[in-house]
Amino acid sequence: MTDTLSLMAPAKLNLMLHITGQREDGYHNLQTVFQLLDYGDNMHFSLTDNEEIALIGNFAGVAKTDNIIYKACQLLKPFANNKRGLHISVEKILPMGGGLGGGSSNAASTLLAVNQLWQCQRSVDQLAELGLQLGADVPVFVRGRSAWGEGVGEKLSPLELPETWFVVLKPEIEVATAKIFAHQELTRDTTAITVAAFLRSGGHNDCENIVRQLYPDIDQALIWLNDAAKNKAMLTGTGACIFAPCDHREAAAEIFAKRPKNLRGFIAKGVNYSPACV
């Protein structure tokens, strides 16, 4: 049995985000496509000889007990057959508040790694169910497949997507997700489509118009990226990150090199299988 494990916590993009209704509990019914990327945070897990869970990384002042990584460990504690302490270090690469699923991906990679280190013997289905307690996006990272998502995003069907490179950019701003989903003008009645319809014609992001109204920096970034990428730019989730698909790495790199100075970001390749699960 190993005492150490290193996993990538990959980013995701929402290639579409259709809001088809609002539930009585206030959550929204969605149709979305999760595209995993070969780019993300690097996480390192080591067993220790005490009972402490130590977290090392730049977590922007979040208290340990509020950290989603710590919460993931706590969910697995009742199932642990090897009750040793943990040292978890995270090389944060993904921007916080960007809509790339960084926190959810950190939680999922933690569930996958700690399940092994603590010998919890939880199946992927059981880990995904636990992960849903932490956030609607956690199960897609636990299952490790690009996927079609429905419900609040937790009803997943694996989806084979074409290999595509992406330019991903982030203005120096964070979007309040709750504010977007609570907005009176948000579209909540988009007609449901099929997977085949998406693969044939693509989709859109119902949050994008509201985000552009409320955050001029994102609006300007989308105008620039649409011009550079021939009207293929889109918001991921509620942002603040935007992206555009490219046919090959060189095209993505060329656009990225020309980006305005106020836009951070990266280029990455879309993958159908998570680097954390392969």
C-alpha positions as CSV (number, residue, x, y, z in Angstrom):
1,M,0.0,0.0,0.0
2,T,1.3,3.4,-0.9
3,D,1.7,6.3,1.6
4,T,1.8,9.0,-1.0
5,L,-0.2,9.9,-4.1
6,S,-0.2,12.8,-6.5
7,L,-3.1,13.7,-8.7
8,M,-4.1,16.5,-11.1
9,A,-7.4,18.3,-10.4
10,P,-8.4,19.3,-13.9
11,A,-10.4,22.2,-15.0
12,K,-13.7,21.9,-16.9
13,L,-15.5,24.1,-19.4
14,N,-19.3,24.2,-19.9
15,L,-19.7,24.0,-23.7
16,M,-23.3,24.9,-23.2
17,L,-25.5,25.8,-20.2
18,H,-29.2,25.7,-20.8
19,I,-31.6,26.5,-17.9
20,T,-34.8,24.5,-18.5
21,G,-36.6,25.4,-15.3
22,Q,-36.5,26.3,-11.6
23,R,-37.3,23.8,-8.9
24,E,-39.3,24.3,-5.7
25,D,-36.1,24.2,-3.6
26,G,-34.7,27.2,-5.6
27,Y,-32.2,25.3,-7.6
28,H,-32.3,25.3,-11.4
29,N,-32.7,22.4,-13.8
30,L,-30.0,22.5,-16.4
31,Q,-28.7,20.8,-19.5
32,T,-24.9,21.2,-19.8
33,V,-21.9,19.7,-21.4
34,F,-18.8,19.3,-19.2
35,Q,-15.5,19.3,-21.2
36,L,-12.6,18.3,-19.1
37,L,-9.2,19.8,-19.8
38,D,-5.6,18.5,-19.5
39,Y,-4.8,21.5,-17.3
40,G,-5.4,22.0,-13.6
41,D,-4.1,22.1,-10.0
42,N,-1.5,19.6,-8.8
43,M,-2.4,17.9,-5.6
44,H,0.0,15.9,-3.4
45,F,-1.2,13.6,-0.6
46,S,0.9,11.9,2.1
47,L,0.0,9.8,5.1
48,T,1.4,11.0,8.4
49,D,1.8,9.4,11.8
50,N,-0.5,11.8,13.6
51,E,-4.3,12.3,13.2
52,E,-4.0,15.8,11.8
53,I,-5.2,16.9,8.4
54,A,-2.7,19.5,7.2
55,L,-3.5,21.6,4.1
56,I,-0.7,23.5,2.4
57,G,-1.5,25.9,-0.4
58,N,-2.8,29.4,-1.4
59,F,-6.5,29.2,-0.3
60,A,-7.1,32.9,-0.3
61,G,-7.7,33.1,3.4
62,V,-10.3,30.3,3.6
63,A,-10.3,28.7,7.1
64,K,-9.2,25.0,7.1
65,T,-12.6,23.8,8.4
66,D,-14.4,25.7,5.6
67,N,-12.0,24.4,2.9
68,I,-13.8,22.0,0.5
69,I,-10.7,19.7,0.5
70,Y,-10.9,19.3,4.3
71,K,-14.7,18.7,4.0
72,A,-14.0,16.0,1.5
73,C,-11.7,14.3,4.0
74,Q,-14.3,14.5,6.7
75,L,-16.9,12.8,4.5
76,L,-14.6,9.8,4.1
77,K,-13.5,9.5,7.8
78,P,-16.4,7.2,8.8
79,F,-15.2,4.7,6.2
80,A,-11.5,4.8,6.9
81,N,-9.7,1.5,7.7
82,N,-6.3,3.2,7.9
83,K,-6.8,6.1,10.3
84,R,-3.6,8.0,9.9
85,G,-3.1,11.7,9.4
86,L,-2.8,13.5,6.1
87,H,-0.6,16.1,4.6
88,I,-2.2,17.6,1.5
89,S,-0.4,20.3,-0.6
90,V,-2.0,22.0,-3.5
91,E,-0.2,23.9,-6.3
92,K,-3.0,26.2,-7.3
93,I,-2.9,27.0,-11.0
94,L,-6.6,27.5,-11.8
95,P,-8.0,30.9,-10.9
96,M,-10.6,31.0,-8.1
97,G,-14.0,32.3,-9.0
98,G,-13.5,31.6,-12.7
99,G,-16.2,29.0,-13.5
100,L,-13.6,26.3,-14.2
101,G,-14.6,24.1,-11.3
102,G,-11.3,24.3,-9.5
103,G,-12.7,23.9,-6.0
104,S,-15.0,21.0,-7.1
105,S,-12.1,19.3,-8.9
106,N,-9.9,19.7,-5.8
107,A,-12.6,18.0,-3.7
108,A,-13.1,15.2,-6.3
109,S,-9.3,14.5,-6.5
110,T,-9.3,14.5,-2.7
111,L,-12.1,11.9,-2.5
112,L,-10.3,9.7,-5.1
113,A,-6.9,9.9,-3.4
114,V,-8.0,9.6,0.3
115,N,-10.3,6.7,-0.6
116,Q,-7.1,4.8,-1.5
117,L,-4.8,6.1,1.2
118,W,-7.3,5.5,4.0
119,Q,-8.5,2.2,2.5
120,C,-12.2,3.4,2.5
121,Q,-13.2,0.9,-0.2
122,R,-15.8,3.3,-1.6
123,S,-16.9,2.7,-5.2
124,V,-16.9,5.5,-7.8
125,D,-20.7,5.7,-7.5
126,Q,-20.4,6.0,-3.7
127,L,-17.7,8.7,-4.0
128,A,-19.8,10.6,-6.5
129,E,-22.8,10.5,-4.1
130,L,-20.6,11.8,-1.3
131,G,-19.2,14.5,-3.6
132,L,-22.7,15.8,-4.4
133,Q,-22.9,16.9,-0.8
134,L,-20.0,19.3,-1.5
135,G,-21.3,20.7,-4.8
136,A,-23.2,19.9,-8.0
137,D,-20.0,19.8,-10.1
138,V,-18.0,17.4,-7.9
139,P,-19.5,14.1,-9.3
140,V,-18.4,14.8,-12.9
141,F,-14.8,15.1,-11.6
142,V,-15.1,12.0,-9.5
143,R,-16.4,10.0,-12.5
144,G,-13.6,11.4,-14.6
145,R,-15.4,11.7,-17.9
146,S,-16.4,14.6,-20.1
147,A,-20.2,14.3,-19.9
148,W,-23.7,15.5,-20.7
149,G,-25.2,16.7,-17.5
150,E,-28.8,17.3,-16.4
151,G,-30.7,17.9,-13.2
152,V,-28.5,20.4,-11.3
153,G,-25.6,19.0,-13.2
154,E,-25.3,15.7,-11.3
155,K,-27.2,13.4,-13.7
156,L,-24.3,12.5,-16.0
157,S,-23.9,10.5,-19.2
158,P,-20.3,10.1,-20.6
159,L,-19.8,12.0,-23.8
160,E,-17.1,11.4,-26.4
161,L,-16.1,14.9,-27.6
162,P,-13.8,15.7,-30.5
163,E,-10.2,16.6,-29.5
164,T,-10.2,20.4,-29.4
165,W,-7.7,23.0,-28.1
166,F,-9.1,25.9,-26.1
167,V,-8.0,29.5,-25.3
168,V,-9.2,30.3,-21.8
169,L,-9.1,33.9,-20.5
170,K,-10.1,35.5,-17.3
171,P,-10.6,39.2,-16.7
172,E,-9.4,40.5,-13.3
173,I,-12.9,40.1,-11.8
174,E,-14.9,37.5,-10.0
175,V,-18.6,36.8,-10.6
176,A,-21.1,36.2,-7.8
177,T,-22.8,33.0,-9.0
178,A,-25.8,33.3,-6.7
179,K,-26.4,36.8,-8.0
180,I,-26.6,35.6,-11.6
181,F,-29.0,32.7,-10.8
182,A,-31.2,35.0,-8.7
183,H,-31.4,37.7,-11.4
184,Q,-35.0,38.4,-12.5
185,E,-34.0,38.6,-16.2
186,L,-32.3,35.2,-16.3
187,T,-33.7,32.9,-18.9
188,R,-35.2,29.9,-17.1
189,D,-37.4,28.2,-19.8
190,T,-35.0,27.1,-22.5
191,T,-36.5,24.2,-24.4
192,A,-34.7,20.9,-23.6
193,I,-32.6,19.5,-26.4
194,T,-31.0,16.1,-27.1
195,V,-27.3,15.1,-27.1
196,A,-27.6,14.6,-30.9
197,A,-28.9,18.1,-31.3
198,F,-26.0,19.5,-29.3
199,L,-23.4,17.5,-31.3
200,R,-25.0,18.7,-34.5
201,S,-25.6,22.4,-33.8
202,G,-24.0,23.2,-30.4
203,G,-25.6,25.2,-27.7
204,H,-25.4,28.5,-25.7
205,N,-25.0,29.7,-22.2
206,D,-28.2,31.2,-20.7
207,C,-26.1,33.0,-18.0
208,E,-24.0,34.9,-20.6
209,N,-26.3,37.8,-21.3
210,I,-26.9,38.6,-17.7
211,V,-23.2,38.4,-16.9
212,R,-22.3,40.7,-19.8
213,Q,-24.8,43.2,-18.5
214,L,-23.5,43.2,-15.0
215,Y,-19.8,42.9,-15.7
216,P,-18.6,45.2,-18.5
217,D,-15.0,43.7,-18.3
218,I,-16.3,40.3,-19.3
219,D,-18.4,41.8,-22.0
220,Q,-15.3,43.6,-23.4
221,A,-13.3,40.4,-23.2
222,L,-15.9,38.4,-25.1
223,I,-16.0,41.1,-27.8
224,W,-12.3,40.8,-28.2
225,L,-12.2,37.0,-28.1
226,N,-15.1,36.7,-30.5
227,D,-13.2,38.9,-33.0
228,A,-10.0,36.9,-32.6
229,A,-11.7,33.4,-32.7
230,K,-14.3,34.1,-35.5
231,N,-17.4,34.4,-33.2
232,K,-16.8,31.2,-31.2
233,A,-16.2,32.7,-27.8
234,M,-18.4,31.7,-24.8
235,L,-18.7,32.1,-21.1
236,T,-18.1,29.0,-19.0
237,G,-20.6,28.5,-16.1
238,T,-21.3,31.9,-14.7
239,G,-17.7,33.0,-15.4
240,A,-15.6,35.0,-15.1
241,C,-13.6,32.8,-17.5
242,I,-14.4,32.8,-21.2
243,F,-13.1,30.4,-23.8
244,A,-12.9,29.7,-27.5
245,P,-12.3,26.4,-29.3
246,C,-9.5,26.0,-31.8
247,D,-8.7,23.3,-34.3
248,H,-5.0,22.9,-33.2
249,R,-2.6,24.1,-30.6
250,E,-0.8,26.6,-32.8
251,A,-4.1,28.5,-33.5
252,A,-4.8,28.6,-29.7
253,A,-1.3,29.8,-28.9
254,E,-1.5,32.5,-31.6
255,I,-4.7,34.0,-30.1
256,F,-3.4,33.7,-26.6
257,A,-0.3,35.6,-27.5
258,K,-2.3,38.5,-28.8
259,R,-4.6,38.8,-25.7
260,P,-5.0,42.2,-24.0
261,K,-2.8,42.7,-21.0
262,N,-5.7,42.7,-18.5
263,L,-6.6,39.1,-19.4
264,R,-4.9,36.2,-17.7
265,G,-5.4,32.6,-18.9
266,F,-3.9,29.6,-20.6
267,I,-4.4,27.2,-23.5
268,A,-5.3,23.6,-22.9
269,K,-6.6,20.5,-24.7
270,G,-10.0,19.0,-24.2
271,V,-9.9,15.4,-23.0
272,N,-12.6,12.8,-22.6
273,Y,-10.9,11.2,-19.5
274,S,-9.7,13.0,-16.5
275,P,-6.0,13.0,-15.7
276,A,-7.0,12.3,-12.1
277,C,-8.6,9.0,-13.1
278,V,-6.4,7.6,-15.9
